[in-house]
Amino acid sequence: MSGPRVNSFFLGNSSGVNFSIILSPRDAETGNLQLANCSGSKRAGDWNLDVTPGVSTSKVTVSLSRTLELCLPNASECCPSPLCRVDTLQVLACRGSVKLAQLLIQAEIFANSSFTGNVSENATIIPNQAFKPLGSCPCNLTAGACDVRCCCDLECTADLQQLFSGSCFTGVFGGDVNPPYDQLCSSQSMEYTPEWFPFLCVQSSLDNTPFLGYFYHGSTSTPQVPSFKIPLQTSPGKPFTGYREGDPIITEEDEYFTVPQQSLAGQCVGNAPVAYLHNLDVRCLTSLESYKEGLPHDVRINSGTADFIQQNVVYRAITDRGKFITESENLLAAEVLCQNVTFAEHYKFIWKDKNIEQVNVTVFLGSLCDGEILTQRFTVEFLSLNGTNGEELFENPGYQVGKPVRAANLNASDPLGSLNIWQTAGRGLCASATYRPVLFGVDSYSGCILEVDINEDCSLLRGKVTEKLNALIQATHIGKRDNSSYSDQNDWVEIISLDPFSSNVSTGGLKGICPDIPANLNIHIIFAKVGAVQGIPQQQILAVQISYSTILWQFQCGLGCRNTLSFLPITASVQFIEVPAQPPLPVTRYQKLYAEFDCNRNEVCWPQLLYPLTRFYTGEPYSQSLAKGLFLAFLVLLAAIMNNPWFSKLWKR
């Protein structure tokens, strides 16, 4: 062995076995080792023997119990030469006087010293200077020699210290690393002691000194700086256990996977994280001057099991720029600067349980010129791997706020339906307006403008407006839950539609005036909370009703009435109405008659006038509240007696 410790193992049952260590010197004439017996102990000189018993194996440790430092002048208990120890050891395992096993150890151990060569991996442990001084004697600058005027130098003998005992270094440099501070009650170093000093001084030991940085040895916490970088593993070996609904999706660089999203102020934020199982459909306005590229598509995404998957990206060219360019300035062709940018990005995440199986991305590219306003579109859709025929099967059966409402045409061969509202752009005309789905729990209001001629027939106008409004509702039923099955009709509620026209609809005999135009579509969705799954409320749609509000349309004549076209705004509103899952208890006759005495419905509560005197009051002990109440009653009685006329006459006498 070449170190101060060595380990070995004894195989077999160690019950009743005695272990001993013997320091065996060699015979000077023959060079043979002396015979060892079983009468030894677990200590021989500076060597110790430790045995850790086990079931079928015992660990045997031999260690040296002295230091291996080279001797300095006038020092002991050290190594006089670099080759510090050369010993021969024998470890015996005996049962009684019978020797079961024997281990021979030849130890050659060198002293610890500085050397030139490869630096040892064992770093020097520097104490925390906030709690312990780094050096107790800062003036000790020379190793192995006495520093003049450094009275704390242990290398200075008593004879040398007598030479400069009267001129030692003072303060921290001279070894006074923990001096008493001015605020200490026992300190008298302040030149002018204020009057309040004995009352507000600090009574503490010198161990808790402000010179070390802290008064008390308490635990300290590092400031938490908010960042989009989060650790996937809190400790080495702890696996990433998958995503839950609402968790941010993580990339290979331990960062959030971000897609531009709208903030509460309505502006688009480029570094907003994507939440697991939360669909998105965002539109952001940008120009060529303010255009910025998003997250690169070669970023790998954590699947949920600490594995990383690559995005499958497909690039396509935009054929109709009119759907994205909402404003254009008339510039000369020679002055226009154009650049190929991203018009839209569609992400589809294929998921199963808590993991992401696949990510498909479709990127639409087009040319954006200077002076044009681009409406970028970003969509994120989560599709279940267990879904069949385009049908989504979610683990969470109820609706979640922000997810599209499911619609179906159960009377058609293709049951897939839709419930939409308008998404206008440009001039806001109905002819160029697109659709966006109705999101659960989000009240919406949208509209578009319909061009109407002055000679428009009122009946045809009603039919045209009704056709535009009905195009938003391509369904006969609405799903009660987010995982409603097309094959089970009990999972759907029928849309209740109210006729927009009454029996006595006027045809309108005047030119440019049409009454009873159904210009407003009202969609009322009634839902309730029917339970919870893993603490997440389950919300279910109970009924859906659509109705129409009619207006009187009149042709608006401009300057000179040269234009024969007018505009008719038509709107669609969606309102979600929450009702209790169970009907509330009916109001009793007593509650109707004595509502003024109900403390929950009135600010003044007469039944609780003497509440502090009752047993229900717990603000203070009952005896104290009773005594205060009796004292208050005594004062009221005394005031009533003193206001009596006969009392004033008696007082004058």
C-alpha positions, 0 to 999 in steps of 0.5 A: 500500500502507498496511502494511509488507508487500504480496504480488503474483504473477508469472505465467509461468516464472521460470527465468532471470528476475531480480527487482529493486526500485527506490526511484524518486523523482519529478522535482521539475519534471515530476513524472514517475518516473525511468526504471528499468533492470534493474541493480537489486537486491532491496534498496532503502533500507529495502525488501526484495524476496522471491521464492518461485518456483513452477511457473507462478506466483511469489510476490513480497513487498515488505516494510519492514525498519524499525519504525513507532513514534513517536519518543520524546524522545532516540530514533532509528530511529523515525517523527518524524511520524504519516505515517511513510513516503511512497515510490514503488517499482518492481518489475522482472522482467528476463531479461538486459536485457529488461524482462518485467514492471513493478509500480508501488507507492505506499506511504503508511504511518502510524506505530503509535500509540494512538488513540480508536475501534475497538480492534484485534483484535491482542491484547497478548501477555503472557508466562507469568509462571512463566518470565519476569517481566511487567515488568523494572522495576516502579518505571517507572510514568510513560511518557516521563518519569524516575521518581525513585529508579527506577534501572532506568528507561531514561528517566532520563539519567545526570545525573538518576540521579546525584541519587538514585543512593544511594537507589534502590528495592531488591528486586523493585520496584526492578528486582531481579526475579530475586534469589538465593534462600537455598537457592543455594550462592553465596548468603550472605544467610542470617543463621544458616547451618546446618551442613548447608547446604554439603552440601544447597544448590542449585547452579543458575543464576539463570535457574531461580529459585523466584521465577518459580514453577518451578525447571525449564522442563519441560512441565506437564500440566493435571489431567484432571477426570472428566466425562460430557462428552466432545469429539466432535472432538479437532481442528477438521475431524476427523469423527466416524467412527462407533460401535464395539461398546461405545462410549457413545452421544453426544447433541447436547450432547456428553454421554452418552445415559444410561438408569437401570442397576443398579450392582455394588452392586445399586442403580440409577444414573440417569446410566449411559451406553448402550453401542452394540450392548449390550441392556439390561433393567433394573428399578429400585425407586422411590417417589413421594418419591424419583422423578426424571425421566430424560433428556428425550426431545427430546434429539437423538442423534449418529448416528455421522457427526456428524449428529443424529437425533430420537427417535420417542416414543410415549406410552401409558397403563398398564392393569394397575398390578399388574405394577409396584406391588410394595408398598402401604401402607393409607392413607386416600383423603383423605391419598393424593397421586398423580402421573403418572410414567413406569412403563416406557421401551422404546428401540429403536435401528435400526443399520447398520454403525457408525451409528444410523439411527433411535431409537424410544421407547415410554413407559408412563405411570401414576399413582403414589400416596404409599406405593406402591413402583414397579418401573420397567422400562427396556429398550434393544434394538438392531435391525439394519437388514439384519434380515429377518422379525425376524431379527438379523444381527450383525457379531460372529458370536459371543456376547458376555457379557450378550446374550440366548441365541438359541432356536428351535422348528425343528419349528414353522412359526414358528421364534421361540423363547425361553429364560427364567427367572422375574422375580418381584414382590410376594409371589413367586407363580408366578401373577404372575411374569413372564419375563426372557431368559437372558443369555449368560455370566451364571449365574442363579438364580430361583424362585417359590412355588406354592400347593398344597392339602393334598388335592392329588393327587401326580400332578397336582402333578407335572404342574403343577410340570413345566408351570410349569418347561417354560414357561420353555423354549419352544424345541427348539434353541439357537443356536450363535452370535449370528447363527444363521440359522433356515434353516440347521439346522447353526447350532443345537444340540438341547436335551438333556432328561433325564426327571425321573421314573424308572420306579418313581415313588411315587404317595404314599399319605399325605395332604399328602406327595408324593415325587419332585416335580421342583421344581428345573430345571437348565440347563447350557450348555456353550460355548467360545472358538473364535476372535477378530474384531478382537481380540474373542473369539468364544464359541460354544455347544456343547451345552445340557442340562436336568435336574430335581431332585426333592424330597419335598414335605410339607404345612407346618402352621401354628398350629392347622392352620386353613389348607389351603394350603401353599407349594411353592417351585420354582426354575430355575438356569442355569450356563454351563460353559466348555470348551477349544476343543481337548481338552488333551494326555493326561497321560503315565505319567511325569507321573503317577509323577513328579508330585512332581518337577514344579516347576509343581505343587509348592511345593518344587522339588528339581531347582532346588536348585542353580539359582543355579549354572547358566547359566539363572540371570541374576540376577547374573553367572555368575562371581559366583554361582559364587564365592558357591557355592564360598564357601558350600561351603567354609563347610559343609566347615569347619563339618563339620571343626570338629565332628569330635572329633579336631579339638577334641583337636588344638585343645586341644594 
